[in-house]
Amino acid sequence: MRMNRETTQVSVIVAARNVERYLDACIGSILAQTHRRLDVIVVDDGSTDASGAIADRHASRDRRVRVLHQKRGGLVASRNNGLDHAVGEFVTFVDGDDMLEPDFVDYLLDVQERTGADIALSTHCFTTSNRRQVASDRIERWDGEHAVSEFLYPRLPLGAWNKLYRRDFLLRHGLRFTPGLTTGEGLEFITHAASLTDRIGVGRRKVYTYRMDNPDSATTRTDVERQGIGALRTMAYIERHLTVGSPRVHDAMRWHRWTCYNYCLRQIMEADDGADYRALRLDCIRHLRRGAPRVAMLDLPWKHRLVVLVSIVNPCWGVRLMLARRRRHMTSGPVGRTTA
């Protein structure tokens, strides 16, 4: 049965923690959606700046907006709090420093409707360094094995954002974000969710803007414990709990495990914490060098393969290549609202 688009409500959960520079634009982009029936839940995670006040101001002007103020609990607690209060037939997540294109909700609803999906997503997104729209769109349906392997490689934008979920699917399977994960919680959520369905609708059009130039973002700050070691812990958790076990998924896991050691070494090198984490640094180097020959044989883009091949000689050189690429993203210009 086809949905009545006009009466379909979508809950948009925004996790916000000290993002006063970006939150007004974020909420504004949500309220500017061509799909008007929205339930916007902004979760203020104990912000010490004006983020809570900005969210409250939007709530006072538009009754579609609700604000949940909580003591600082982290991204996992914020998103779970939002899920507890969501009332829409569909749920989507937006980070407080990101933005949506006006047709984000309508586009993903269209993908969902065409494929009958429990999860709808786009394989691409805008970033602060790339505002070029895809040349052509294609919508198709994937099974769980295909989606999980694409998430793990990753050949898709990672994280819970840029996706639309049927809320009854989330409720039926008790899907929530896992407490205790300090990074990669979105990857664990989407791989778990994808493993539970063979109905994943996939489009290509860019409708989400992911900010890469926020110096205060958890993904851009250097933190060996939360980010580096946290990535290894999250990957170990995924490997213990994921039920999809095809050769295709195992290959993707091998690659993602290797990149987690690369990421952990990168955190140590960027923080210049070689003395404090000497044993961990040596362990990362050992895993990277030992795993590189097998990983290099996987289905990788040439840029990733180059890092792997360099790591056979010296893993630290491969990390320096990744750091140089990251710095280029951080120094890119501000986000615009037009597309090329």
N, C-alpha and C positions, 0 to 999 in steps of 0.2 A: 504494500500500500504506500502510495506516494505521500510524503509529508506536506502539510500546509505550511509553506515557508513563512508566511506572514505571522502565523501564531506560534512558530517554533522559538522557544526561548533558549538562549545560550548564556551560560555562566562564564564570565571572564575573570580568572583569578590572577591578581597582580601581587606579587611578593615585593615589598618595598622596605629597604633598609638603608637609610642615609643616602637617598638619591634625589635630593632636592633640586639639583641642577637639571634633572631629566624627567622627573615625575609628571610635571604639568603637561609636557609634550606627549608623554606616554598615555596618560588618561585621556587627553584631548583626542589622540588618534583613535582610541577605542570608542569614544562617544561620537566620533565622526563616521562610524561605520555605516555603509549603505543598508545593512541589516539593523533594524532599529530595536528589535525586541531583545534587550540585553539585561543581564543581571551582573553588574560589575562589582566585584568584591576586592577591595584593596586591603591587604593585610600589612599593617604597619608594625614591623618587627622591632619594637623598642627603639625607633630612630631617635637620635640625639640632635638632629638638624630639623628643618622645617617640613620634612616629608609628611608627617602626620597632619600638620595644619593644611598643607596643599591638598591632601586627600579629603580632609573634612570640608574644605571650601568647595570642591567639586560635588561632594555629597549634598551640600546645602543648595546647590544650583540645579542638580539633576537627580531625580528620585530613583533613577536606575543604579546609582552608585551607593554602595554600602562600605563603611570603613570598620575594620576590626583592628583595634589597638591591642597588642599583646606585649608581654615582657619578652626580651630578646630570647628567641629560641632557635634561630637559624632558618635556612631556606626550607628544610624538611618540615619543621613545625609550621611555618607560614603556609605552605601549600596544603598540608593536611588540614589546617584550620579552615582554609578556604574551601576545601572539599566538604568538610563537615557542614558548611553553611550554604553550599551550592543548591540551587533549586531548578536550574535549567535542564532541558532534555539532553543538552550537550554541554561539555566543559572544555575550556581551553586555558592555557597558562601563558602569561606574559611577564617577562622580567621588567622590573620597574624602571630600568634605563633603556629599554627597547621601545620600538614603535610598530604600529600596524598600518598597512596600506588600507585605504577606505573599503576595499572589497575583500579583506581577509576573511571575515566570517562568511559572507555570501559565497566566496569561492570554495572554501572548505566544506560548506554545506552542500554545494553542488557536487563536489567530489564524492562526498558521503552518499548523496542520493543516487548518483549514477552507479555506484559500486555496491551499495547496501552494506557499507563498512561499519565496523565497530570503532575503527580508528581511521581518520583521514589526515593526510599530511601532504606537504610539498617537499620535493627533493632539493629545492633551492631557496635561498633567502637573500635579500639585500644585506650588505654590510656597510660600514663606514668607509670602506675602501673600494667597494664595487656597487655602483648604482645602475648597472646595465640589466635590463629585463631580458629574460630568455627569449630566443627568437621564435620558438613555437612551443605549444603546450601539448601534452599527451596525458590522458587519464586512464589508469588501468588498476586492476586489483591484484594484490600480492598475497601469498600465503605467509604464515608466521615464520617459517624457516628462511624464506627469502628476505623478509624485513629484518629479522634478527641479525643475519649475516651482514646486511648493508649497514645496520646501526654500528656493528662492532668493527667494521673495517677502518674507519667509517667513511661511507660514500654519501651519507646524508647528514644534514645539520643535526648535531647532537643536542640532547636535552629534551625536556618535556614540552618546550615551546614549539611554535610552528606546526602544531598538531591539534586536531579536534577529536574528542572522545565522547562516545555515547555514555551518558552517566549511568544508565542501567547496566551497561557492561562493566563499568568500574565497580558498581555496588554489588553486582552478582558475584564477582570474583574477589571482593574485598581488597581491591587494589588501592594502595596508599604508598607514600614515600617512606622508605625504611629509615627509622631513627638510628643515629650513630654513624651514618655515612657523612663525611665532611666534604667530599667532592665526588662528582660522578653519580650523584643521586638520581639525576635525570636519566642517565644511561641505564641504570638499574631498573628504573620505573618503566621505560619504554621497551626494553628487551623483555622484561617480565610480561608486560601487557601484550606485546606482539606474539609471545609464545603461547598465548591463550586463545588466539583467534586465527582463522584463515581468511578473514575478511578485512583487509587493510587497503583502503583507497589511497591511491598515489597520483598526485598531479605534479606539474613542473613549474607553474607560474610562481614568481616571487611576490609574496604578499606580506612578508614579515621583515622588519629591519632589525638586525642584530648588531648592537653597538660593540665595537672592538677598541674604542679609544677612551674608555672610562678607566682612568688610572686607579680608581678605588674599587673596581670590580674584583670579586674573589678570583676570577679566572686570569686577571692581569697582575694581581699582587703576588709577590714571592712569599711562600710559606711552606717550608719543607714538611712540617708536621701535618698540617691540614690538607695541603694540595699534593705534595709529592708522595708521602707515605699514605695519605688518604686515598690516592688513586690506586695504589697497589692493594690496599684493603678492599676497596670497592670491587676491583676486578676479581679478587679472590672470592668475594661474596657472590658475585654473578656466576662464577664457575661452579660454586658449590650448589647453587639453587636453580640454575637454568635447566629446564627439562628438555629443550630442543638440542639433540645431539648428533646431527648429521655431519658428514665430513666437511661440508661447506661451512657449517657453523664452527666446527673445530678449527678450520683454517683461519677464520675471522678472529676467533678467540686468541689463536697463537699470535696473530699480528697485533691485536689490541693489548695483550699482555706485554709484548715487546715494547710497544709505544709507552706503556705505563712506566716501565723501567727507564726509558728515554726521558720521559717527563719528570720523573723523580730526580734523575741525574741533573736535568736542566734546572730544577729548583735549587739543588745543592750548589751548582756552579754559579747561578745568578745571585744567590744569597751569599756567596763566598763563604760557605759553611763547611768547607772540606775538612777542617780540623774537628769540628763538633760531630760530623757525620762520616768520619773516615771509613768505618766498617760498612756503612750503607752505600757510600760512594763506590767502594771496591766491589760490593755485591752487585750493584747496578751495572758496572762496567763488565763484570764477569758474565751476567745474564745477557747483556746486549751483544757482546762479542760471540758468545757461544750460540746464541739464537739467530744471529744475522744470516748465516748461510741458508738455513731453511726458510727463514722469513723472506729472503730475497727472491725465492722461487714462487712466492704467492702472487696473486693478481693485484698488483699495486700500480698506482700512477708513477710516472718516471721520477717525479720530485721525491716521493717517499722512497722509491727504490734507491735513489742516489744516496739518501741519508743512511739507508741500511748498508749499502756497499762501502761507504766511507767508514761506517762503524766497525766493519770487519778489521780494518787497519787500526783505527783509534776511535772509540765511541765518543770521546770528548769533542772530536772534530765534527761529528754528526750533530751533536748538541749545539755547537756554535753556529752551524748552518740554520738550525731551527730558531735560535735566538735572534739571528740577523733578520730572518723572515718576520718574526714577531715584532721586532722594533719598527720595521717598515709599516706594519699595520697600525701600530700605536701612534705613528707620526703622520698618518693620513689626515686629510681634511675633514671638516665637519659634515654631518649627514645632511643631504639635501632632500627635498620632497618631490623632485622631478626624476624621471627615468630617461635613460638614453635609448 
